[in-house]
Amino acid sequence: MNAFFLDSEHPWEDLGAGIKRKIVGYTDELMAVHVCFAKGAVGAIHSHEEHDQVAFVVAGSFEVNVDGEVRVLRAGDAYTAAKNLSHGALSLEDGSVLLDVFSPQRREFL
């Protein structure tokens, strides 16, 4: 991975169902990923056995469920999902963006 991330040099990876992502940077122990959602796109409720995650709302808004607690988060807000904690998100606006930070890196994203 390069030391610098220039947005214009990295195309979005289309994940389908109104979700796309760009890997911003990573090391063995850390990874940051931009994830862009169309309105109504769903990040299904799931958990990670190996990864802690912090998700920062860069743009737009989401209805977020963390371990059964539901909140609406807007730009500037964030949530934390430790290992094995269920979490998911519903995009409330077109072009809503999360910056997902994982520890350790998500090898399957590379």
C-alpha positions as CSV (number, residue, x, y, z in Angstrom):
1,M,0.0,0.0,0.0
2,N,1.2,3.5,-0.8
3,A,1.8,6.0,2.0
4,F,-0.7,8.4,0.3
5,F,-4.2,7.9,-0.8
6,L,-5.4,10.2,-3.6
7,D,-9.1,9.7,-4.1
8,S,-9.0,10.5,-7.9
9,E,-6.6,7.6,-8.5
10,H,-8.8,4.9,-6.9
11,P,-12.1,3.8,-8.6
12,W,-15.0,2.6,-6.5
13,E,-15.4,-1.2,-6.2
14,D,-19.1,-1.9,-6.8
15,L,-20.3,-4.4,-4.2
16,G,-23.9,-4.5,-5.6
17,A,-27.2,-3.6,-3.9
18,G,-26.3,0.1,-3.9
19,I,-23.0,-0.2,-2.0
20,K,-19.4,0.6,-3.2
21,R,-16.1,0.9,-1.5
22,K,-12.5,2.2,-1.7
23,I,-9.7,1.0,0.5
24,V,-8.1,4.2,1.8
25,G,-5.0,2.5,3.5
26,Y,-3.9,-0.4,5.5
27,T,-1.2,-2.1,7.5
28,D,-1.2,-5.6,9.0
29,E,-3.0,-4.3,12.1
30,L,-5.2,-1.5,10.7
31,M,-7.4,-0.8,7.7
32,A,-9.5,2.2,6.6
33,V,-12.2,1.9,4.0
34,H,-14.7,4.4,2.4
35,V,-18.1,2.8,1.9
36,C,-20.7,4.7,-0.1
37,F,-24.4,3.8,0.1
38,A,-27.3,4.7,-2.1
39,K,-30.5,5.6,-0.3
40,G,-32.1,2.5,1.2
41,A,-29.0,0.4,0.8
42,V,-28.4,-2.0,3.7
43,G,-25.3,-3.1,5.5
44,A,-26.9,-6.3,6.9
45,I,-26.6,-7.0,10.6
46,H,-23.5,-9.1,11.2
47,S,-20.5,-9.5,13.5
48,H,-16.8,-10.1,13.2
49,E,-14.9,-12.8,15.0
50,E,-11.5,-11.2,14.4
51,H,-12.0,-7.5,13.8
52,D,-12.9,-4.5,15.9
53,Q,-14.5,-1.8,13.9
54,V,-15.2,2.0,14.2
55,A,-17.5,3.5,11.5
56,F,-17.4,7.3,11.1
57,V,-20.2,9.0,9.1
58,V,-18.5,11.1,6.5
59,A,-21.6,12.2,4.7
60,G,-25.3,11.6,4.8
61,S,-27.1,9.7,7.5
62,F,-27.7,6.1,8.6
63,E,-30.0,4.2,10.9
64,V,-27.5,2.0,12.7
65,N,-28.1,-1.0,14.9
66,V,-25.4,-2.0,17.3
67,D,-26.1,-4.9,19.6
68,G,-29.9,-4.3,19.3
69,E,-29.6,-0.5,20.0
70,V,-30.8,1.6,17.1
71,R,-29.8,5.2,16.5
72,V,-29.8,7.6,13.6
73,L,-26.3,8.9,12.9
74,R,-25.4,11.9,10.7
75,A,-22.1,13.3,9.3
76,G,-19.6,13.6,12.2
77,D,-21.1,10.8,14.3
78,A,-19.7,7.3,14.7
79,Y,-20.2,3.9,16.2
80,T,-17.9,1.2,17.5
81,A,-18.5,-2.5,17.1
82,A,-16.0,-4.7,19.0
83,K,-15.3,-8.3,18.0
84,N,-18.5,-10.5,18.1
85,L,-20.8,-7.5,18.5
86,S,-23.7,-7.5,16.0
87,H,-24.1,-4.3,13.9
88,G,-25.6,-3.1,10.7
89,A,-26.7,0.1,8.9
90,L,-29.5,1.4,6.6
91,S,-28.6,4.4,4.5
92,L,-31.2,7.2,4.8
93,E,-29.8,9.4,2.0
94,D,-28.3,8.8,-1.4
95,G,-24.5,9.2,-1.3
96,S,-24.1,8.5,2.4
97,V,-20.6,7.5,3.2
98,L,-18.9,5.7,6.1
99,L,-15.2,5.5,6.9
100,D,-14.9,2.0,8.3
101,V,-11.7,1.4,10.4
102,F,-10.8,-2.2,11.2
103,S,-8.2,-3.8,13.4
104,P,-6.6,-5.9,12.2
105,Q,-6.9,-5.4,8.5
106,R,-9.6,-7.2,6.5
107,R,-7.4,-9.5,4.4
108,E,-10.4,-10.6,2.3
109,F,-10.8,-7.0,1.0
110,L,-7.4,-7.0,-0.7
